[in-house]
Amino acid sequence: MSRYVRNNIAAMTGYTPGEQPQRDDVVKLNTNENPYPPSPAVLDAMAHITAEQLRRYPSPTAAAFREAAADVHGLTPANIIATNGGDELLRLLITTFVEPGAKIVTPQPTYSLYPVLAAIADCPIEQIDRDADWSLPDDFAQQVIDRDGKLALIVNPHAPSGQLTSGPKLRAIAEALQGQAVLVVDEAYVDFVDPEAGHDLLPMVREVENLVLLRSMSKGYSLAGLRMGYGVAHETLIEPMMSKTKDSYNVDAVAHALATAAIRDRAYALHSAMKVREQRAWLRDQLGALGWAVGESASNFLLATVPENFAGGAMAVYEALKSEGIFVRYFDQQRLHDKLRITVGTAPQNRRLIEALQRMA
Ligand SMILES: *Cc1c(COP(=O)(O)O)cnc(C)c1O
């Protein structure tokens, strides 16, 4: 390590992305990509990108996307910031709302990028255990206050369990944190929540001035390769990020055009999400029939406990599947050693997984 590197950077461990095997014949159920393609409107927009669009700088405010997103969500563009993936929004939130050295709090297990971003900013991160059934501790807001946290990060639906915390419960946490901290609800997977649940935090951002919702085009809109996400919040939270902390041209012209086409065709994404929910139910049943304990998931993945009769446990099953070209996620982490996180795939992919597991049982 060069001696010129900042101390906190030298001391930290970087983020480990999930494996991205380059072969096409694998069944890739390890990084929660959408198994279905993006809307045809996206491919059409791609075919119509002009040389002129590439020659010029893009819209610094991603104006067309913010208008389209505001329209879809019943908000105004002042409530939206477009970012280079949801991940850029997380970095911006820390830069904008956390003083150097101030604390970030998250219920754990959590998205493993959070501690990495905190370490880069040289901010301590406090991880508060989720309850045994993965729900948020009832005193979460009080724990943030006791620790003097300035930013709280909650993934909802939760990764890796898929559990959904209700809107009213999250609103109460945000309200309890007013004057103390910004609450970020990371809704990377919210597009997979059953619409019948009536789960919707979007209208809250007009009234709750310390609530930020993270949205991603990667999962719900099948655009992980594009790198586009956005934040939804009260305009007083969006404004400093727009006018001060974001890069001037943080969203490139191609991402801007394609993501705008995608969000305008939200109906297509919702239809894909419905198919994912159908496959999620099938996969959960099949795993259950094999003796795996699988909690309910509101997301596009399942967290499954490997039963005793699978010799060697979760790690061995992960390896055995990998040798057959089937990739799932194993976390070498407290509370997760006997579990695998399995992304819901297409019907043929899910069948291949179940057939492989039946042979191992
Ligand atoms: C995927 C994901 C994101 C954002 O991903 P991007 O691809 O950068 O948009 C944020 N949080 C969680 C928990 C995720 O799984």
The ligand as an SDF file (V2000), in Angstrom:
LIG
                    3D

 15 15  0  0  0  0  0  0  0  0999 V2000
  -28.9660   -3.3390   -5.6510 C   0  0  0  0  0  0  0  0  0  0  0  0
  -29.0410   -2.5680   -4.4090 C   0  0  0  0  0  0  0  0  0  0  0  0
  -28.8770   -1.1740   -4.3670 C   0  0  0  0  0  0  0  0  0  0  0  0
  -28.5870   -0.2760   -5.5310 C   0  0  0  0  0  0  0  0  0  0  0  0
  -27.9920   -0.8640   -6.5790 O   0  0  0  0  0  0  0  0  0  0  0  0
  -27.6310   -0.0560   -7.8980 P   0  0  0  0  0  0  0  0  0  0  0  0
  -27.3840   -1.1400   -8.8910 O   0  0  0  0  0  0  0  0  0  0  0  0
  -26.4220    0.7610   -7.5910 O   0  0  0  0  0  0  0  0  0  0  0  0
  -28.8030    0.8080   -8.2590 O   0  0  0  0  0  0  0  0  0  0  0  0
  -29.0280   -0.5330   -3.1620 C   0  0  0  0  0  0  0  0  0  0  0  0
  -29.2980   -1.2080   -2.0510 N   0  0  0  0  0  0  0  0  0  0  0  0
  -29.4740   -2.5420   -2.0460 C   0  0  0  0  0  0  0  0  0  0  0  0
  -29.8100   -3.2250   -0.7770 C   0  0  0  0  0  0  0  0  0  0  0  0
  -29.3360   -3.2600   -3.2150 C   0  0  0  0  0  0  0  0  0  0  0  0
  -29.4830   -4.5880   -3.1970 O   0  0  0  0  0  0  0  0  0  0  0  0
  1  2  1  0
  2  3  1  0
  2 14  2  0
  3  4  1  0
  3 10  2  0
  4  5  1  0
  5  6  1  0
  6  7  2  0
  6  8  1  0
  6  9  1  0
 10 11  1  0
 11 12  2  0
 12 13  1  0
 12 14  1  0
 14 15  1  0
M  END
$$$$
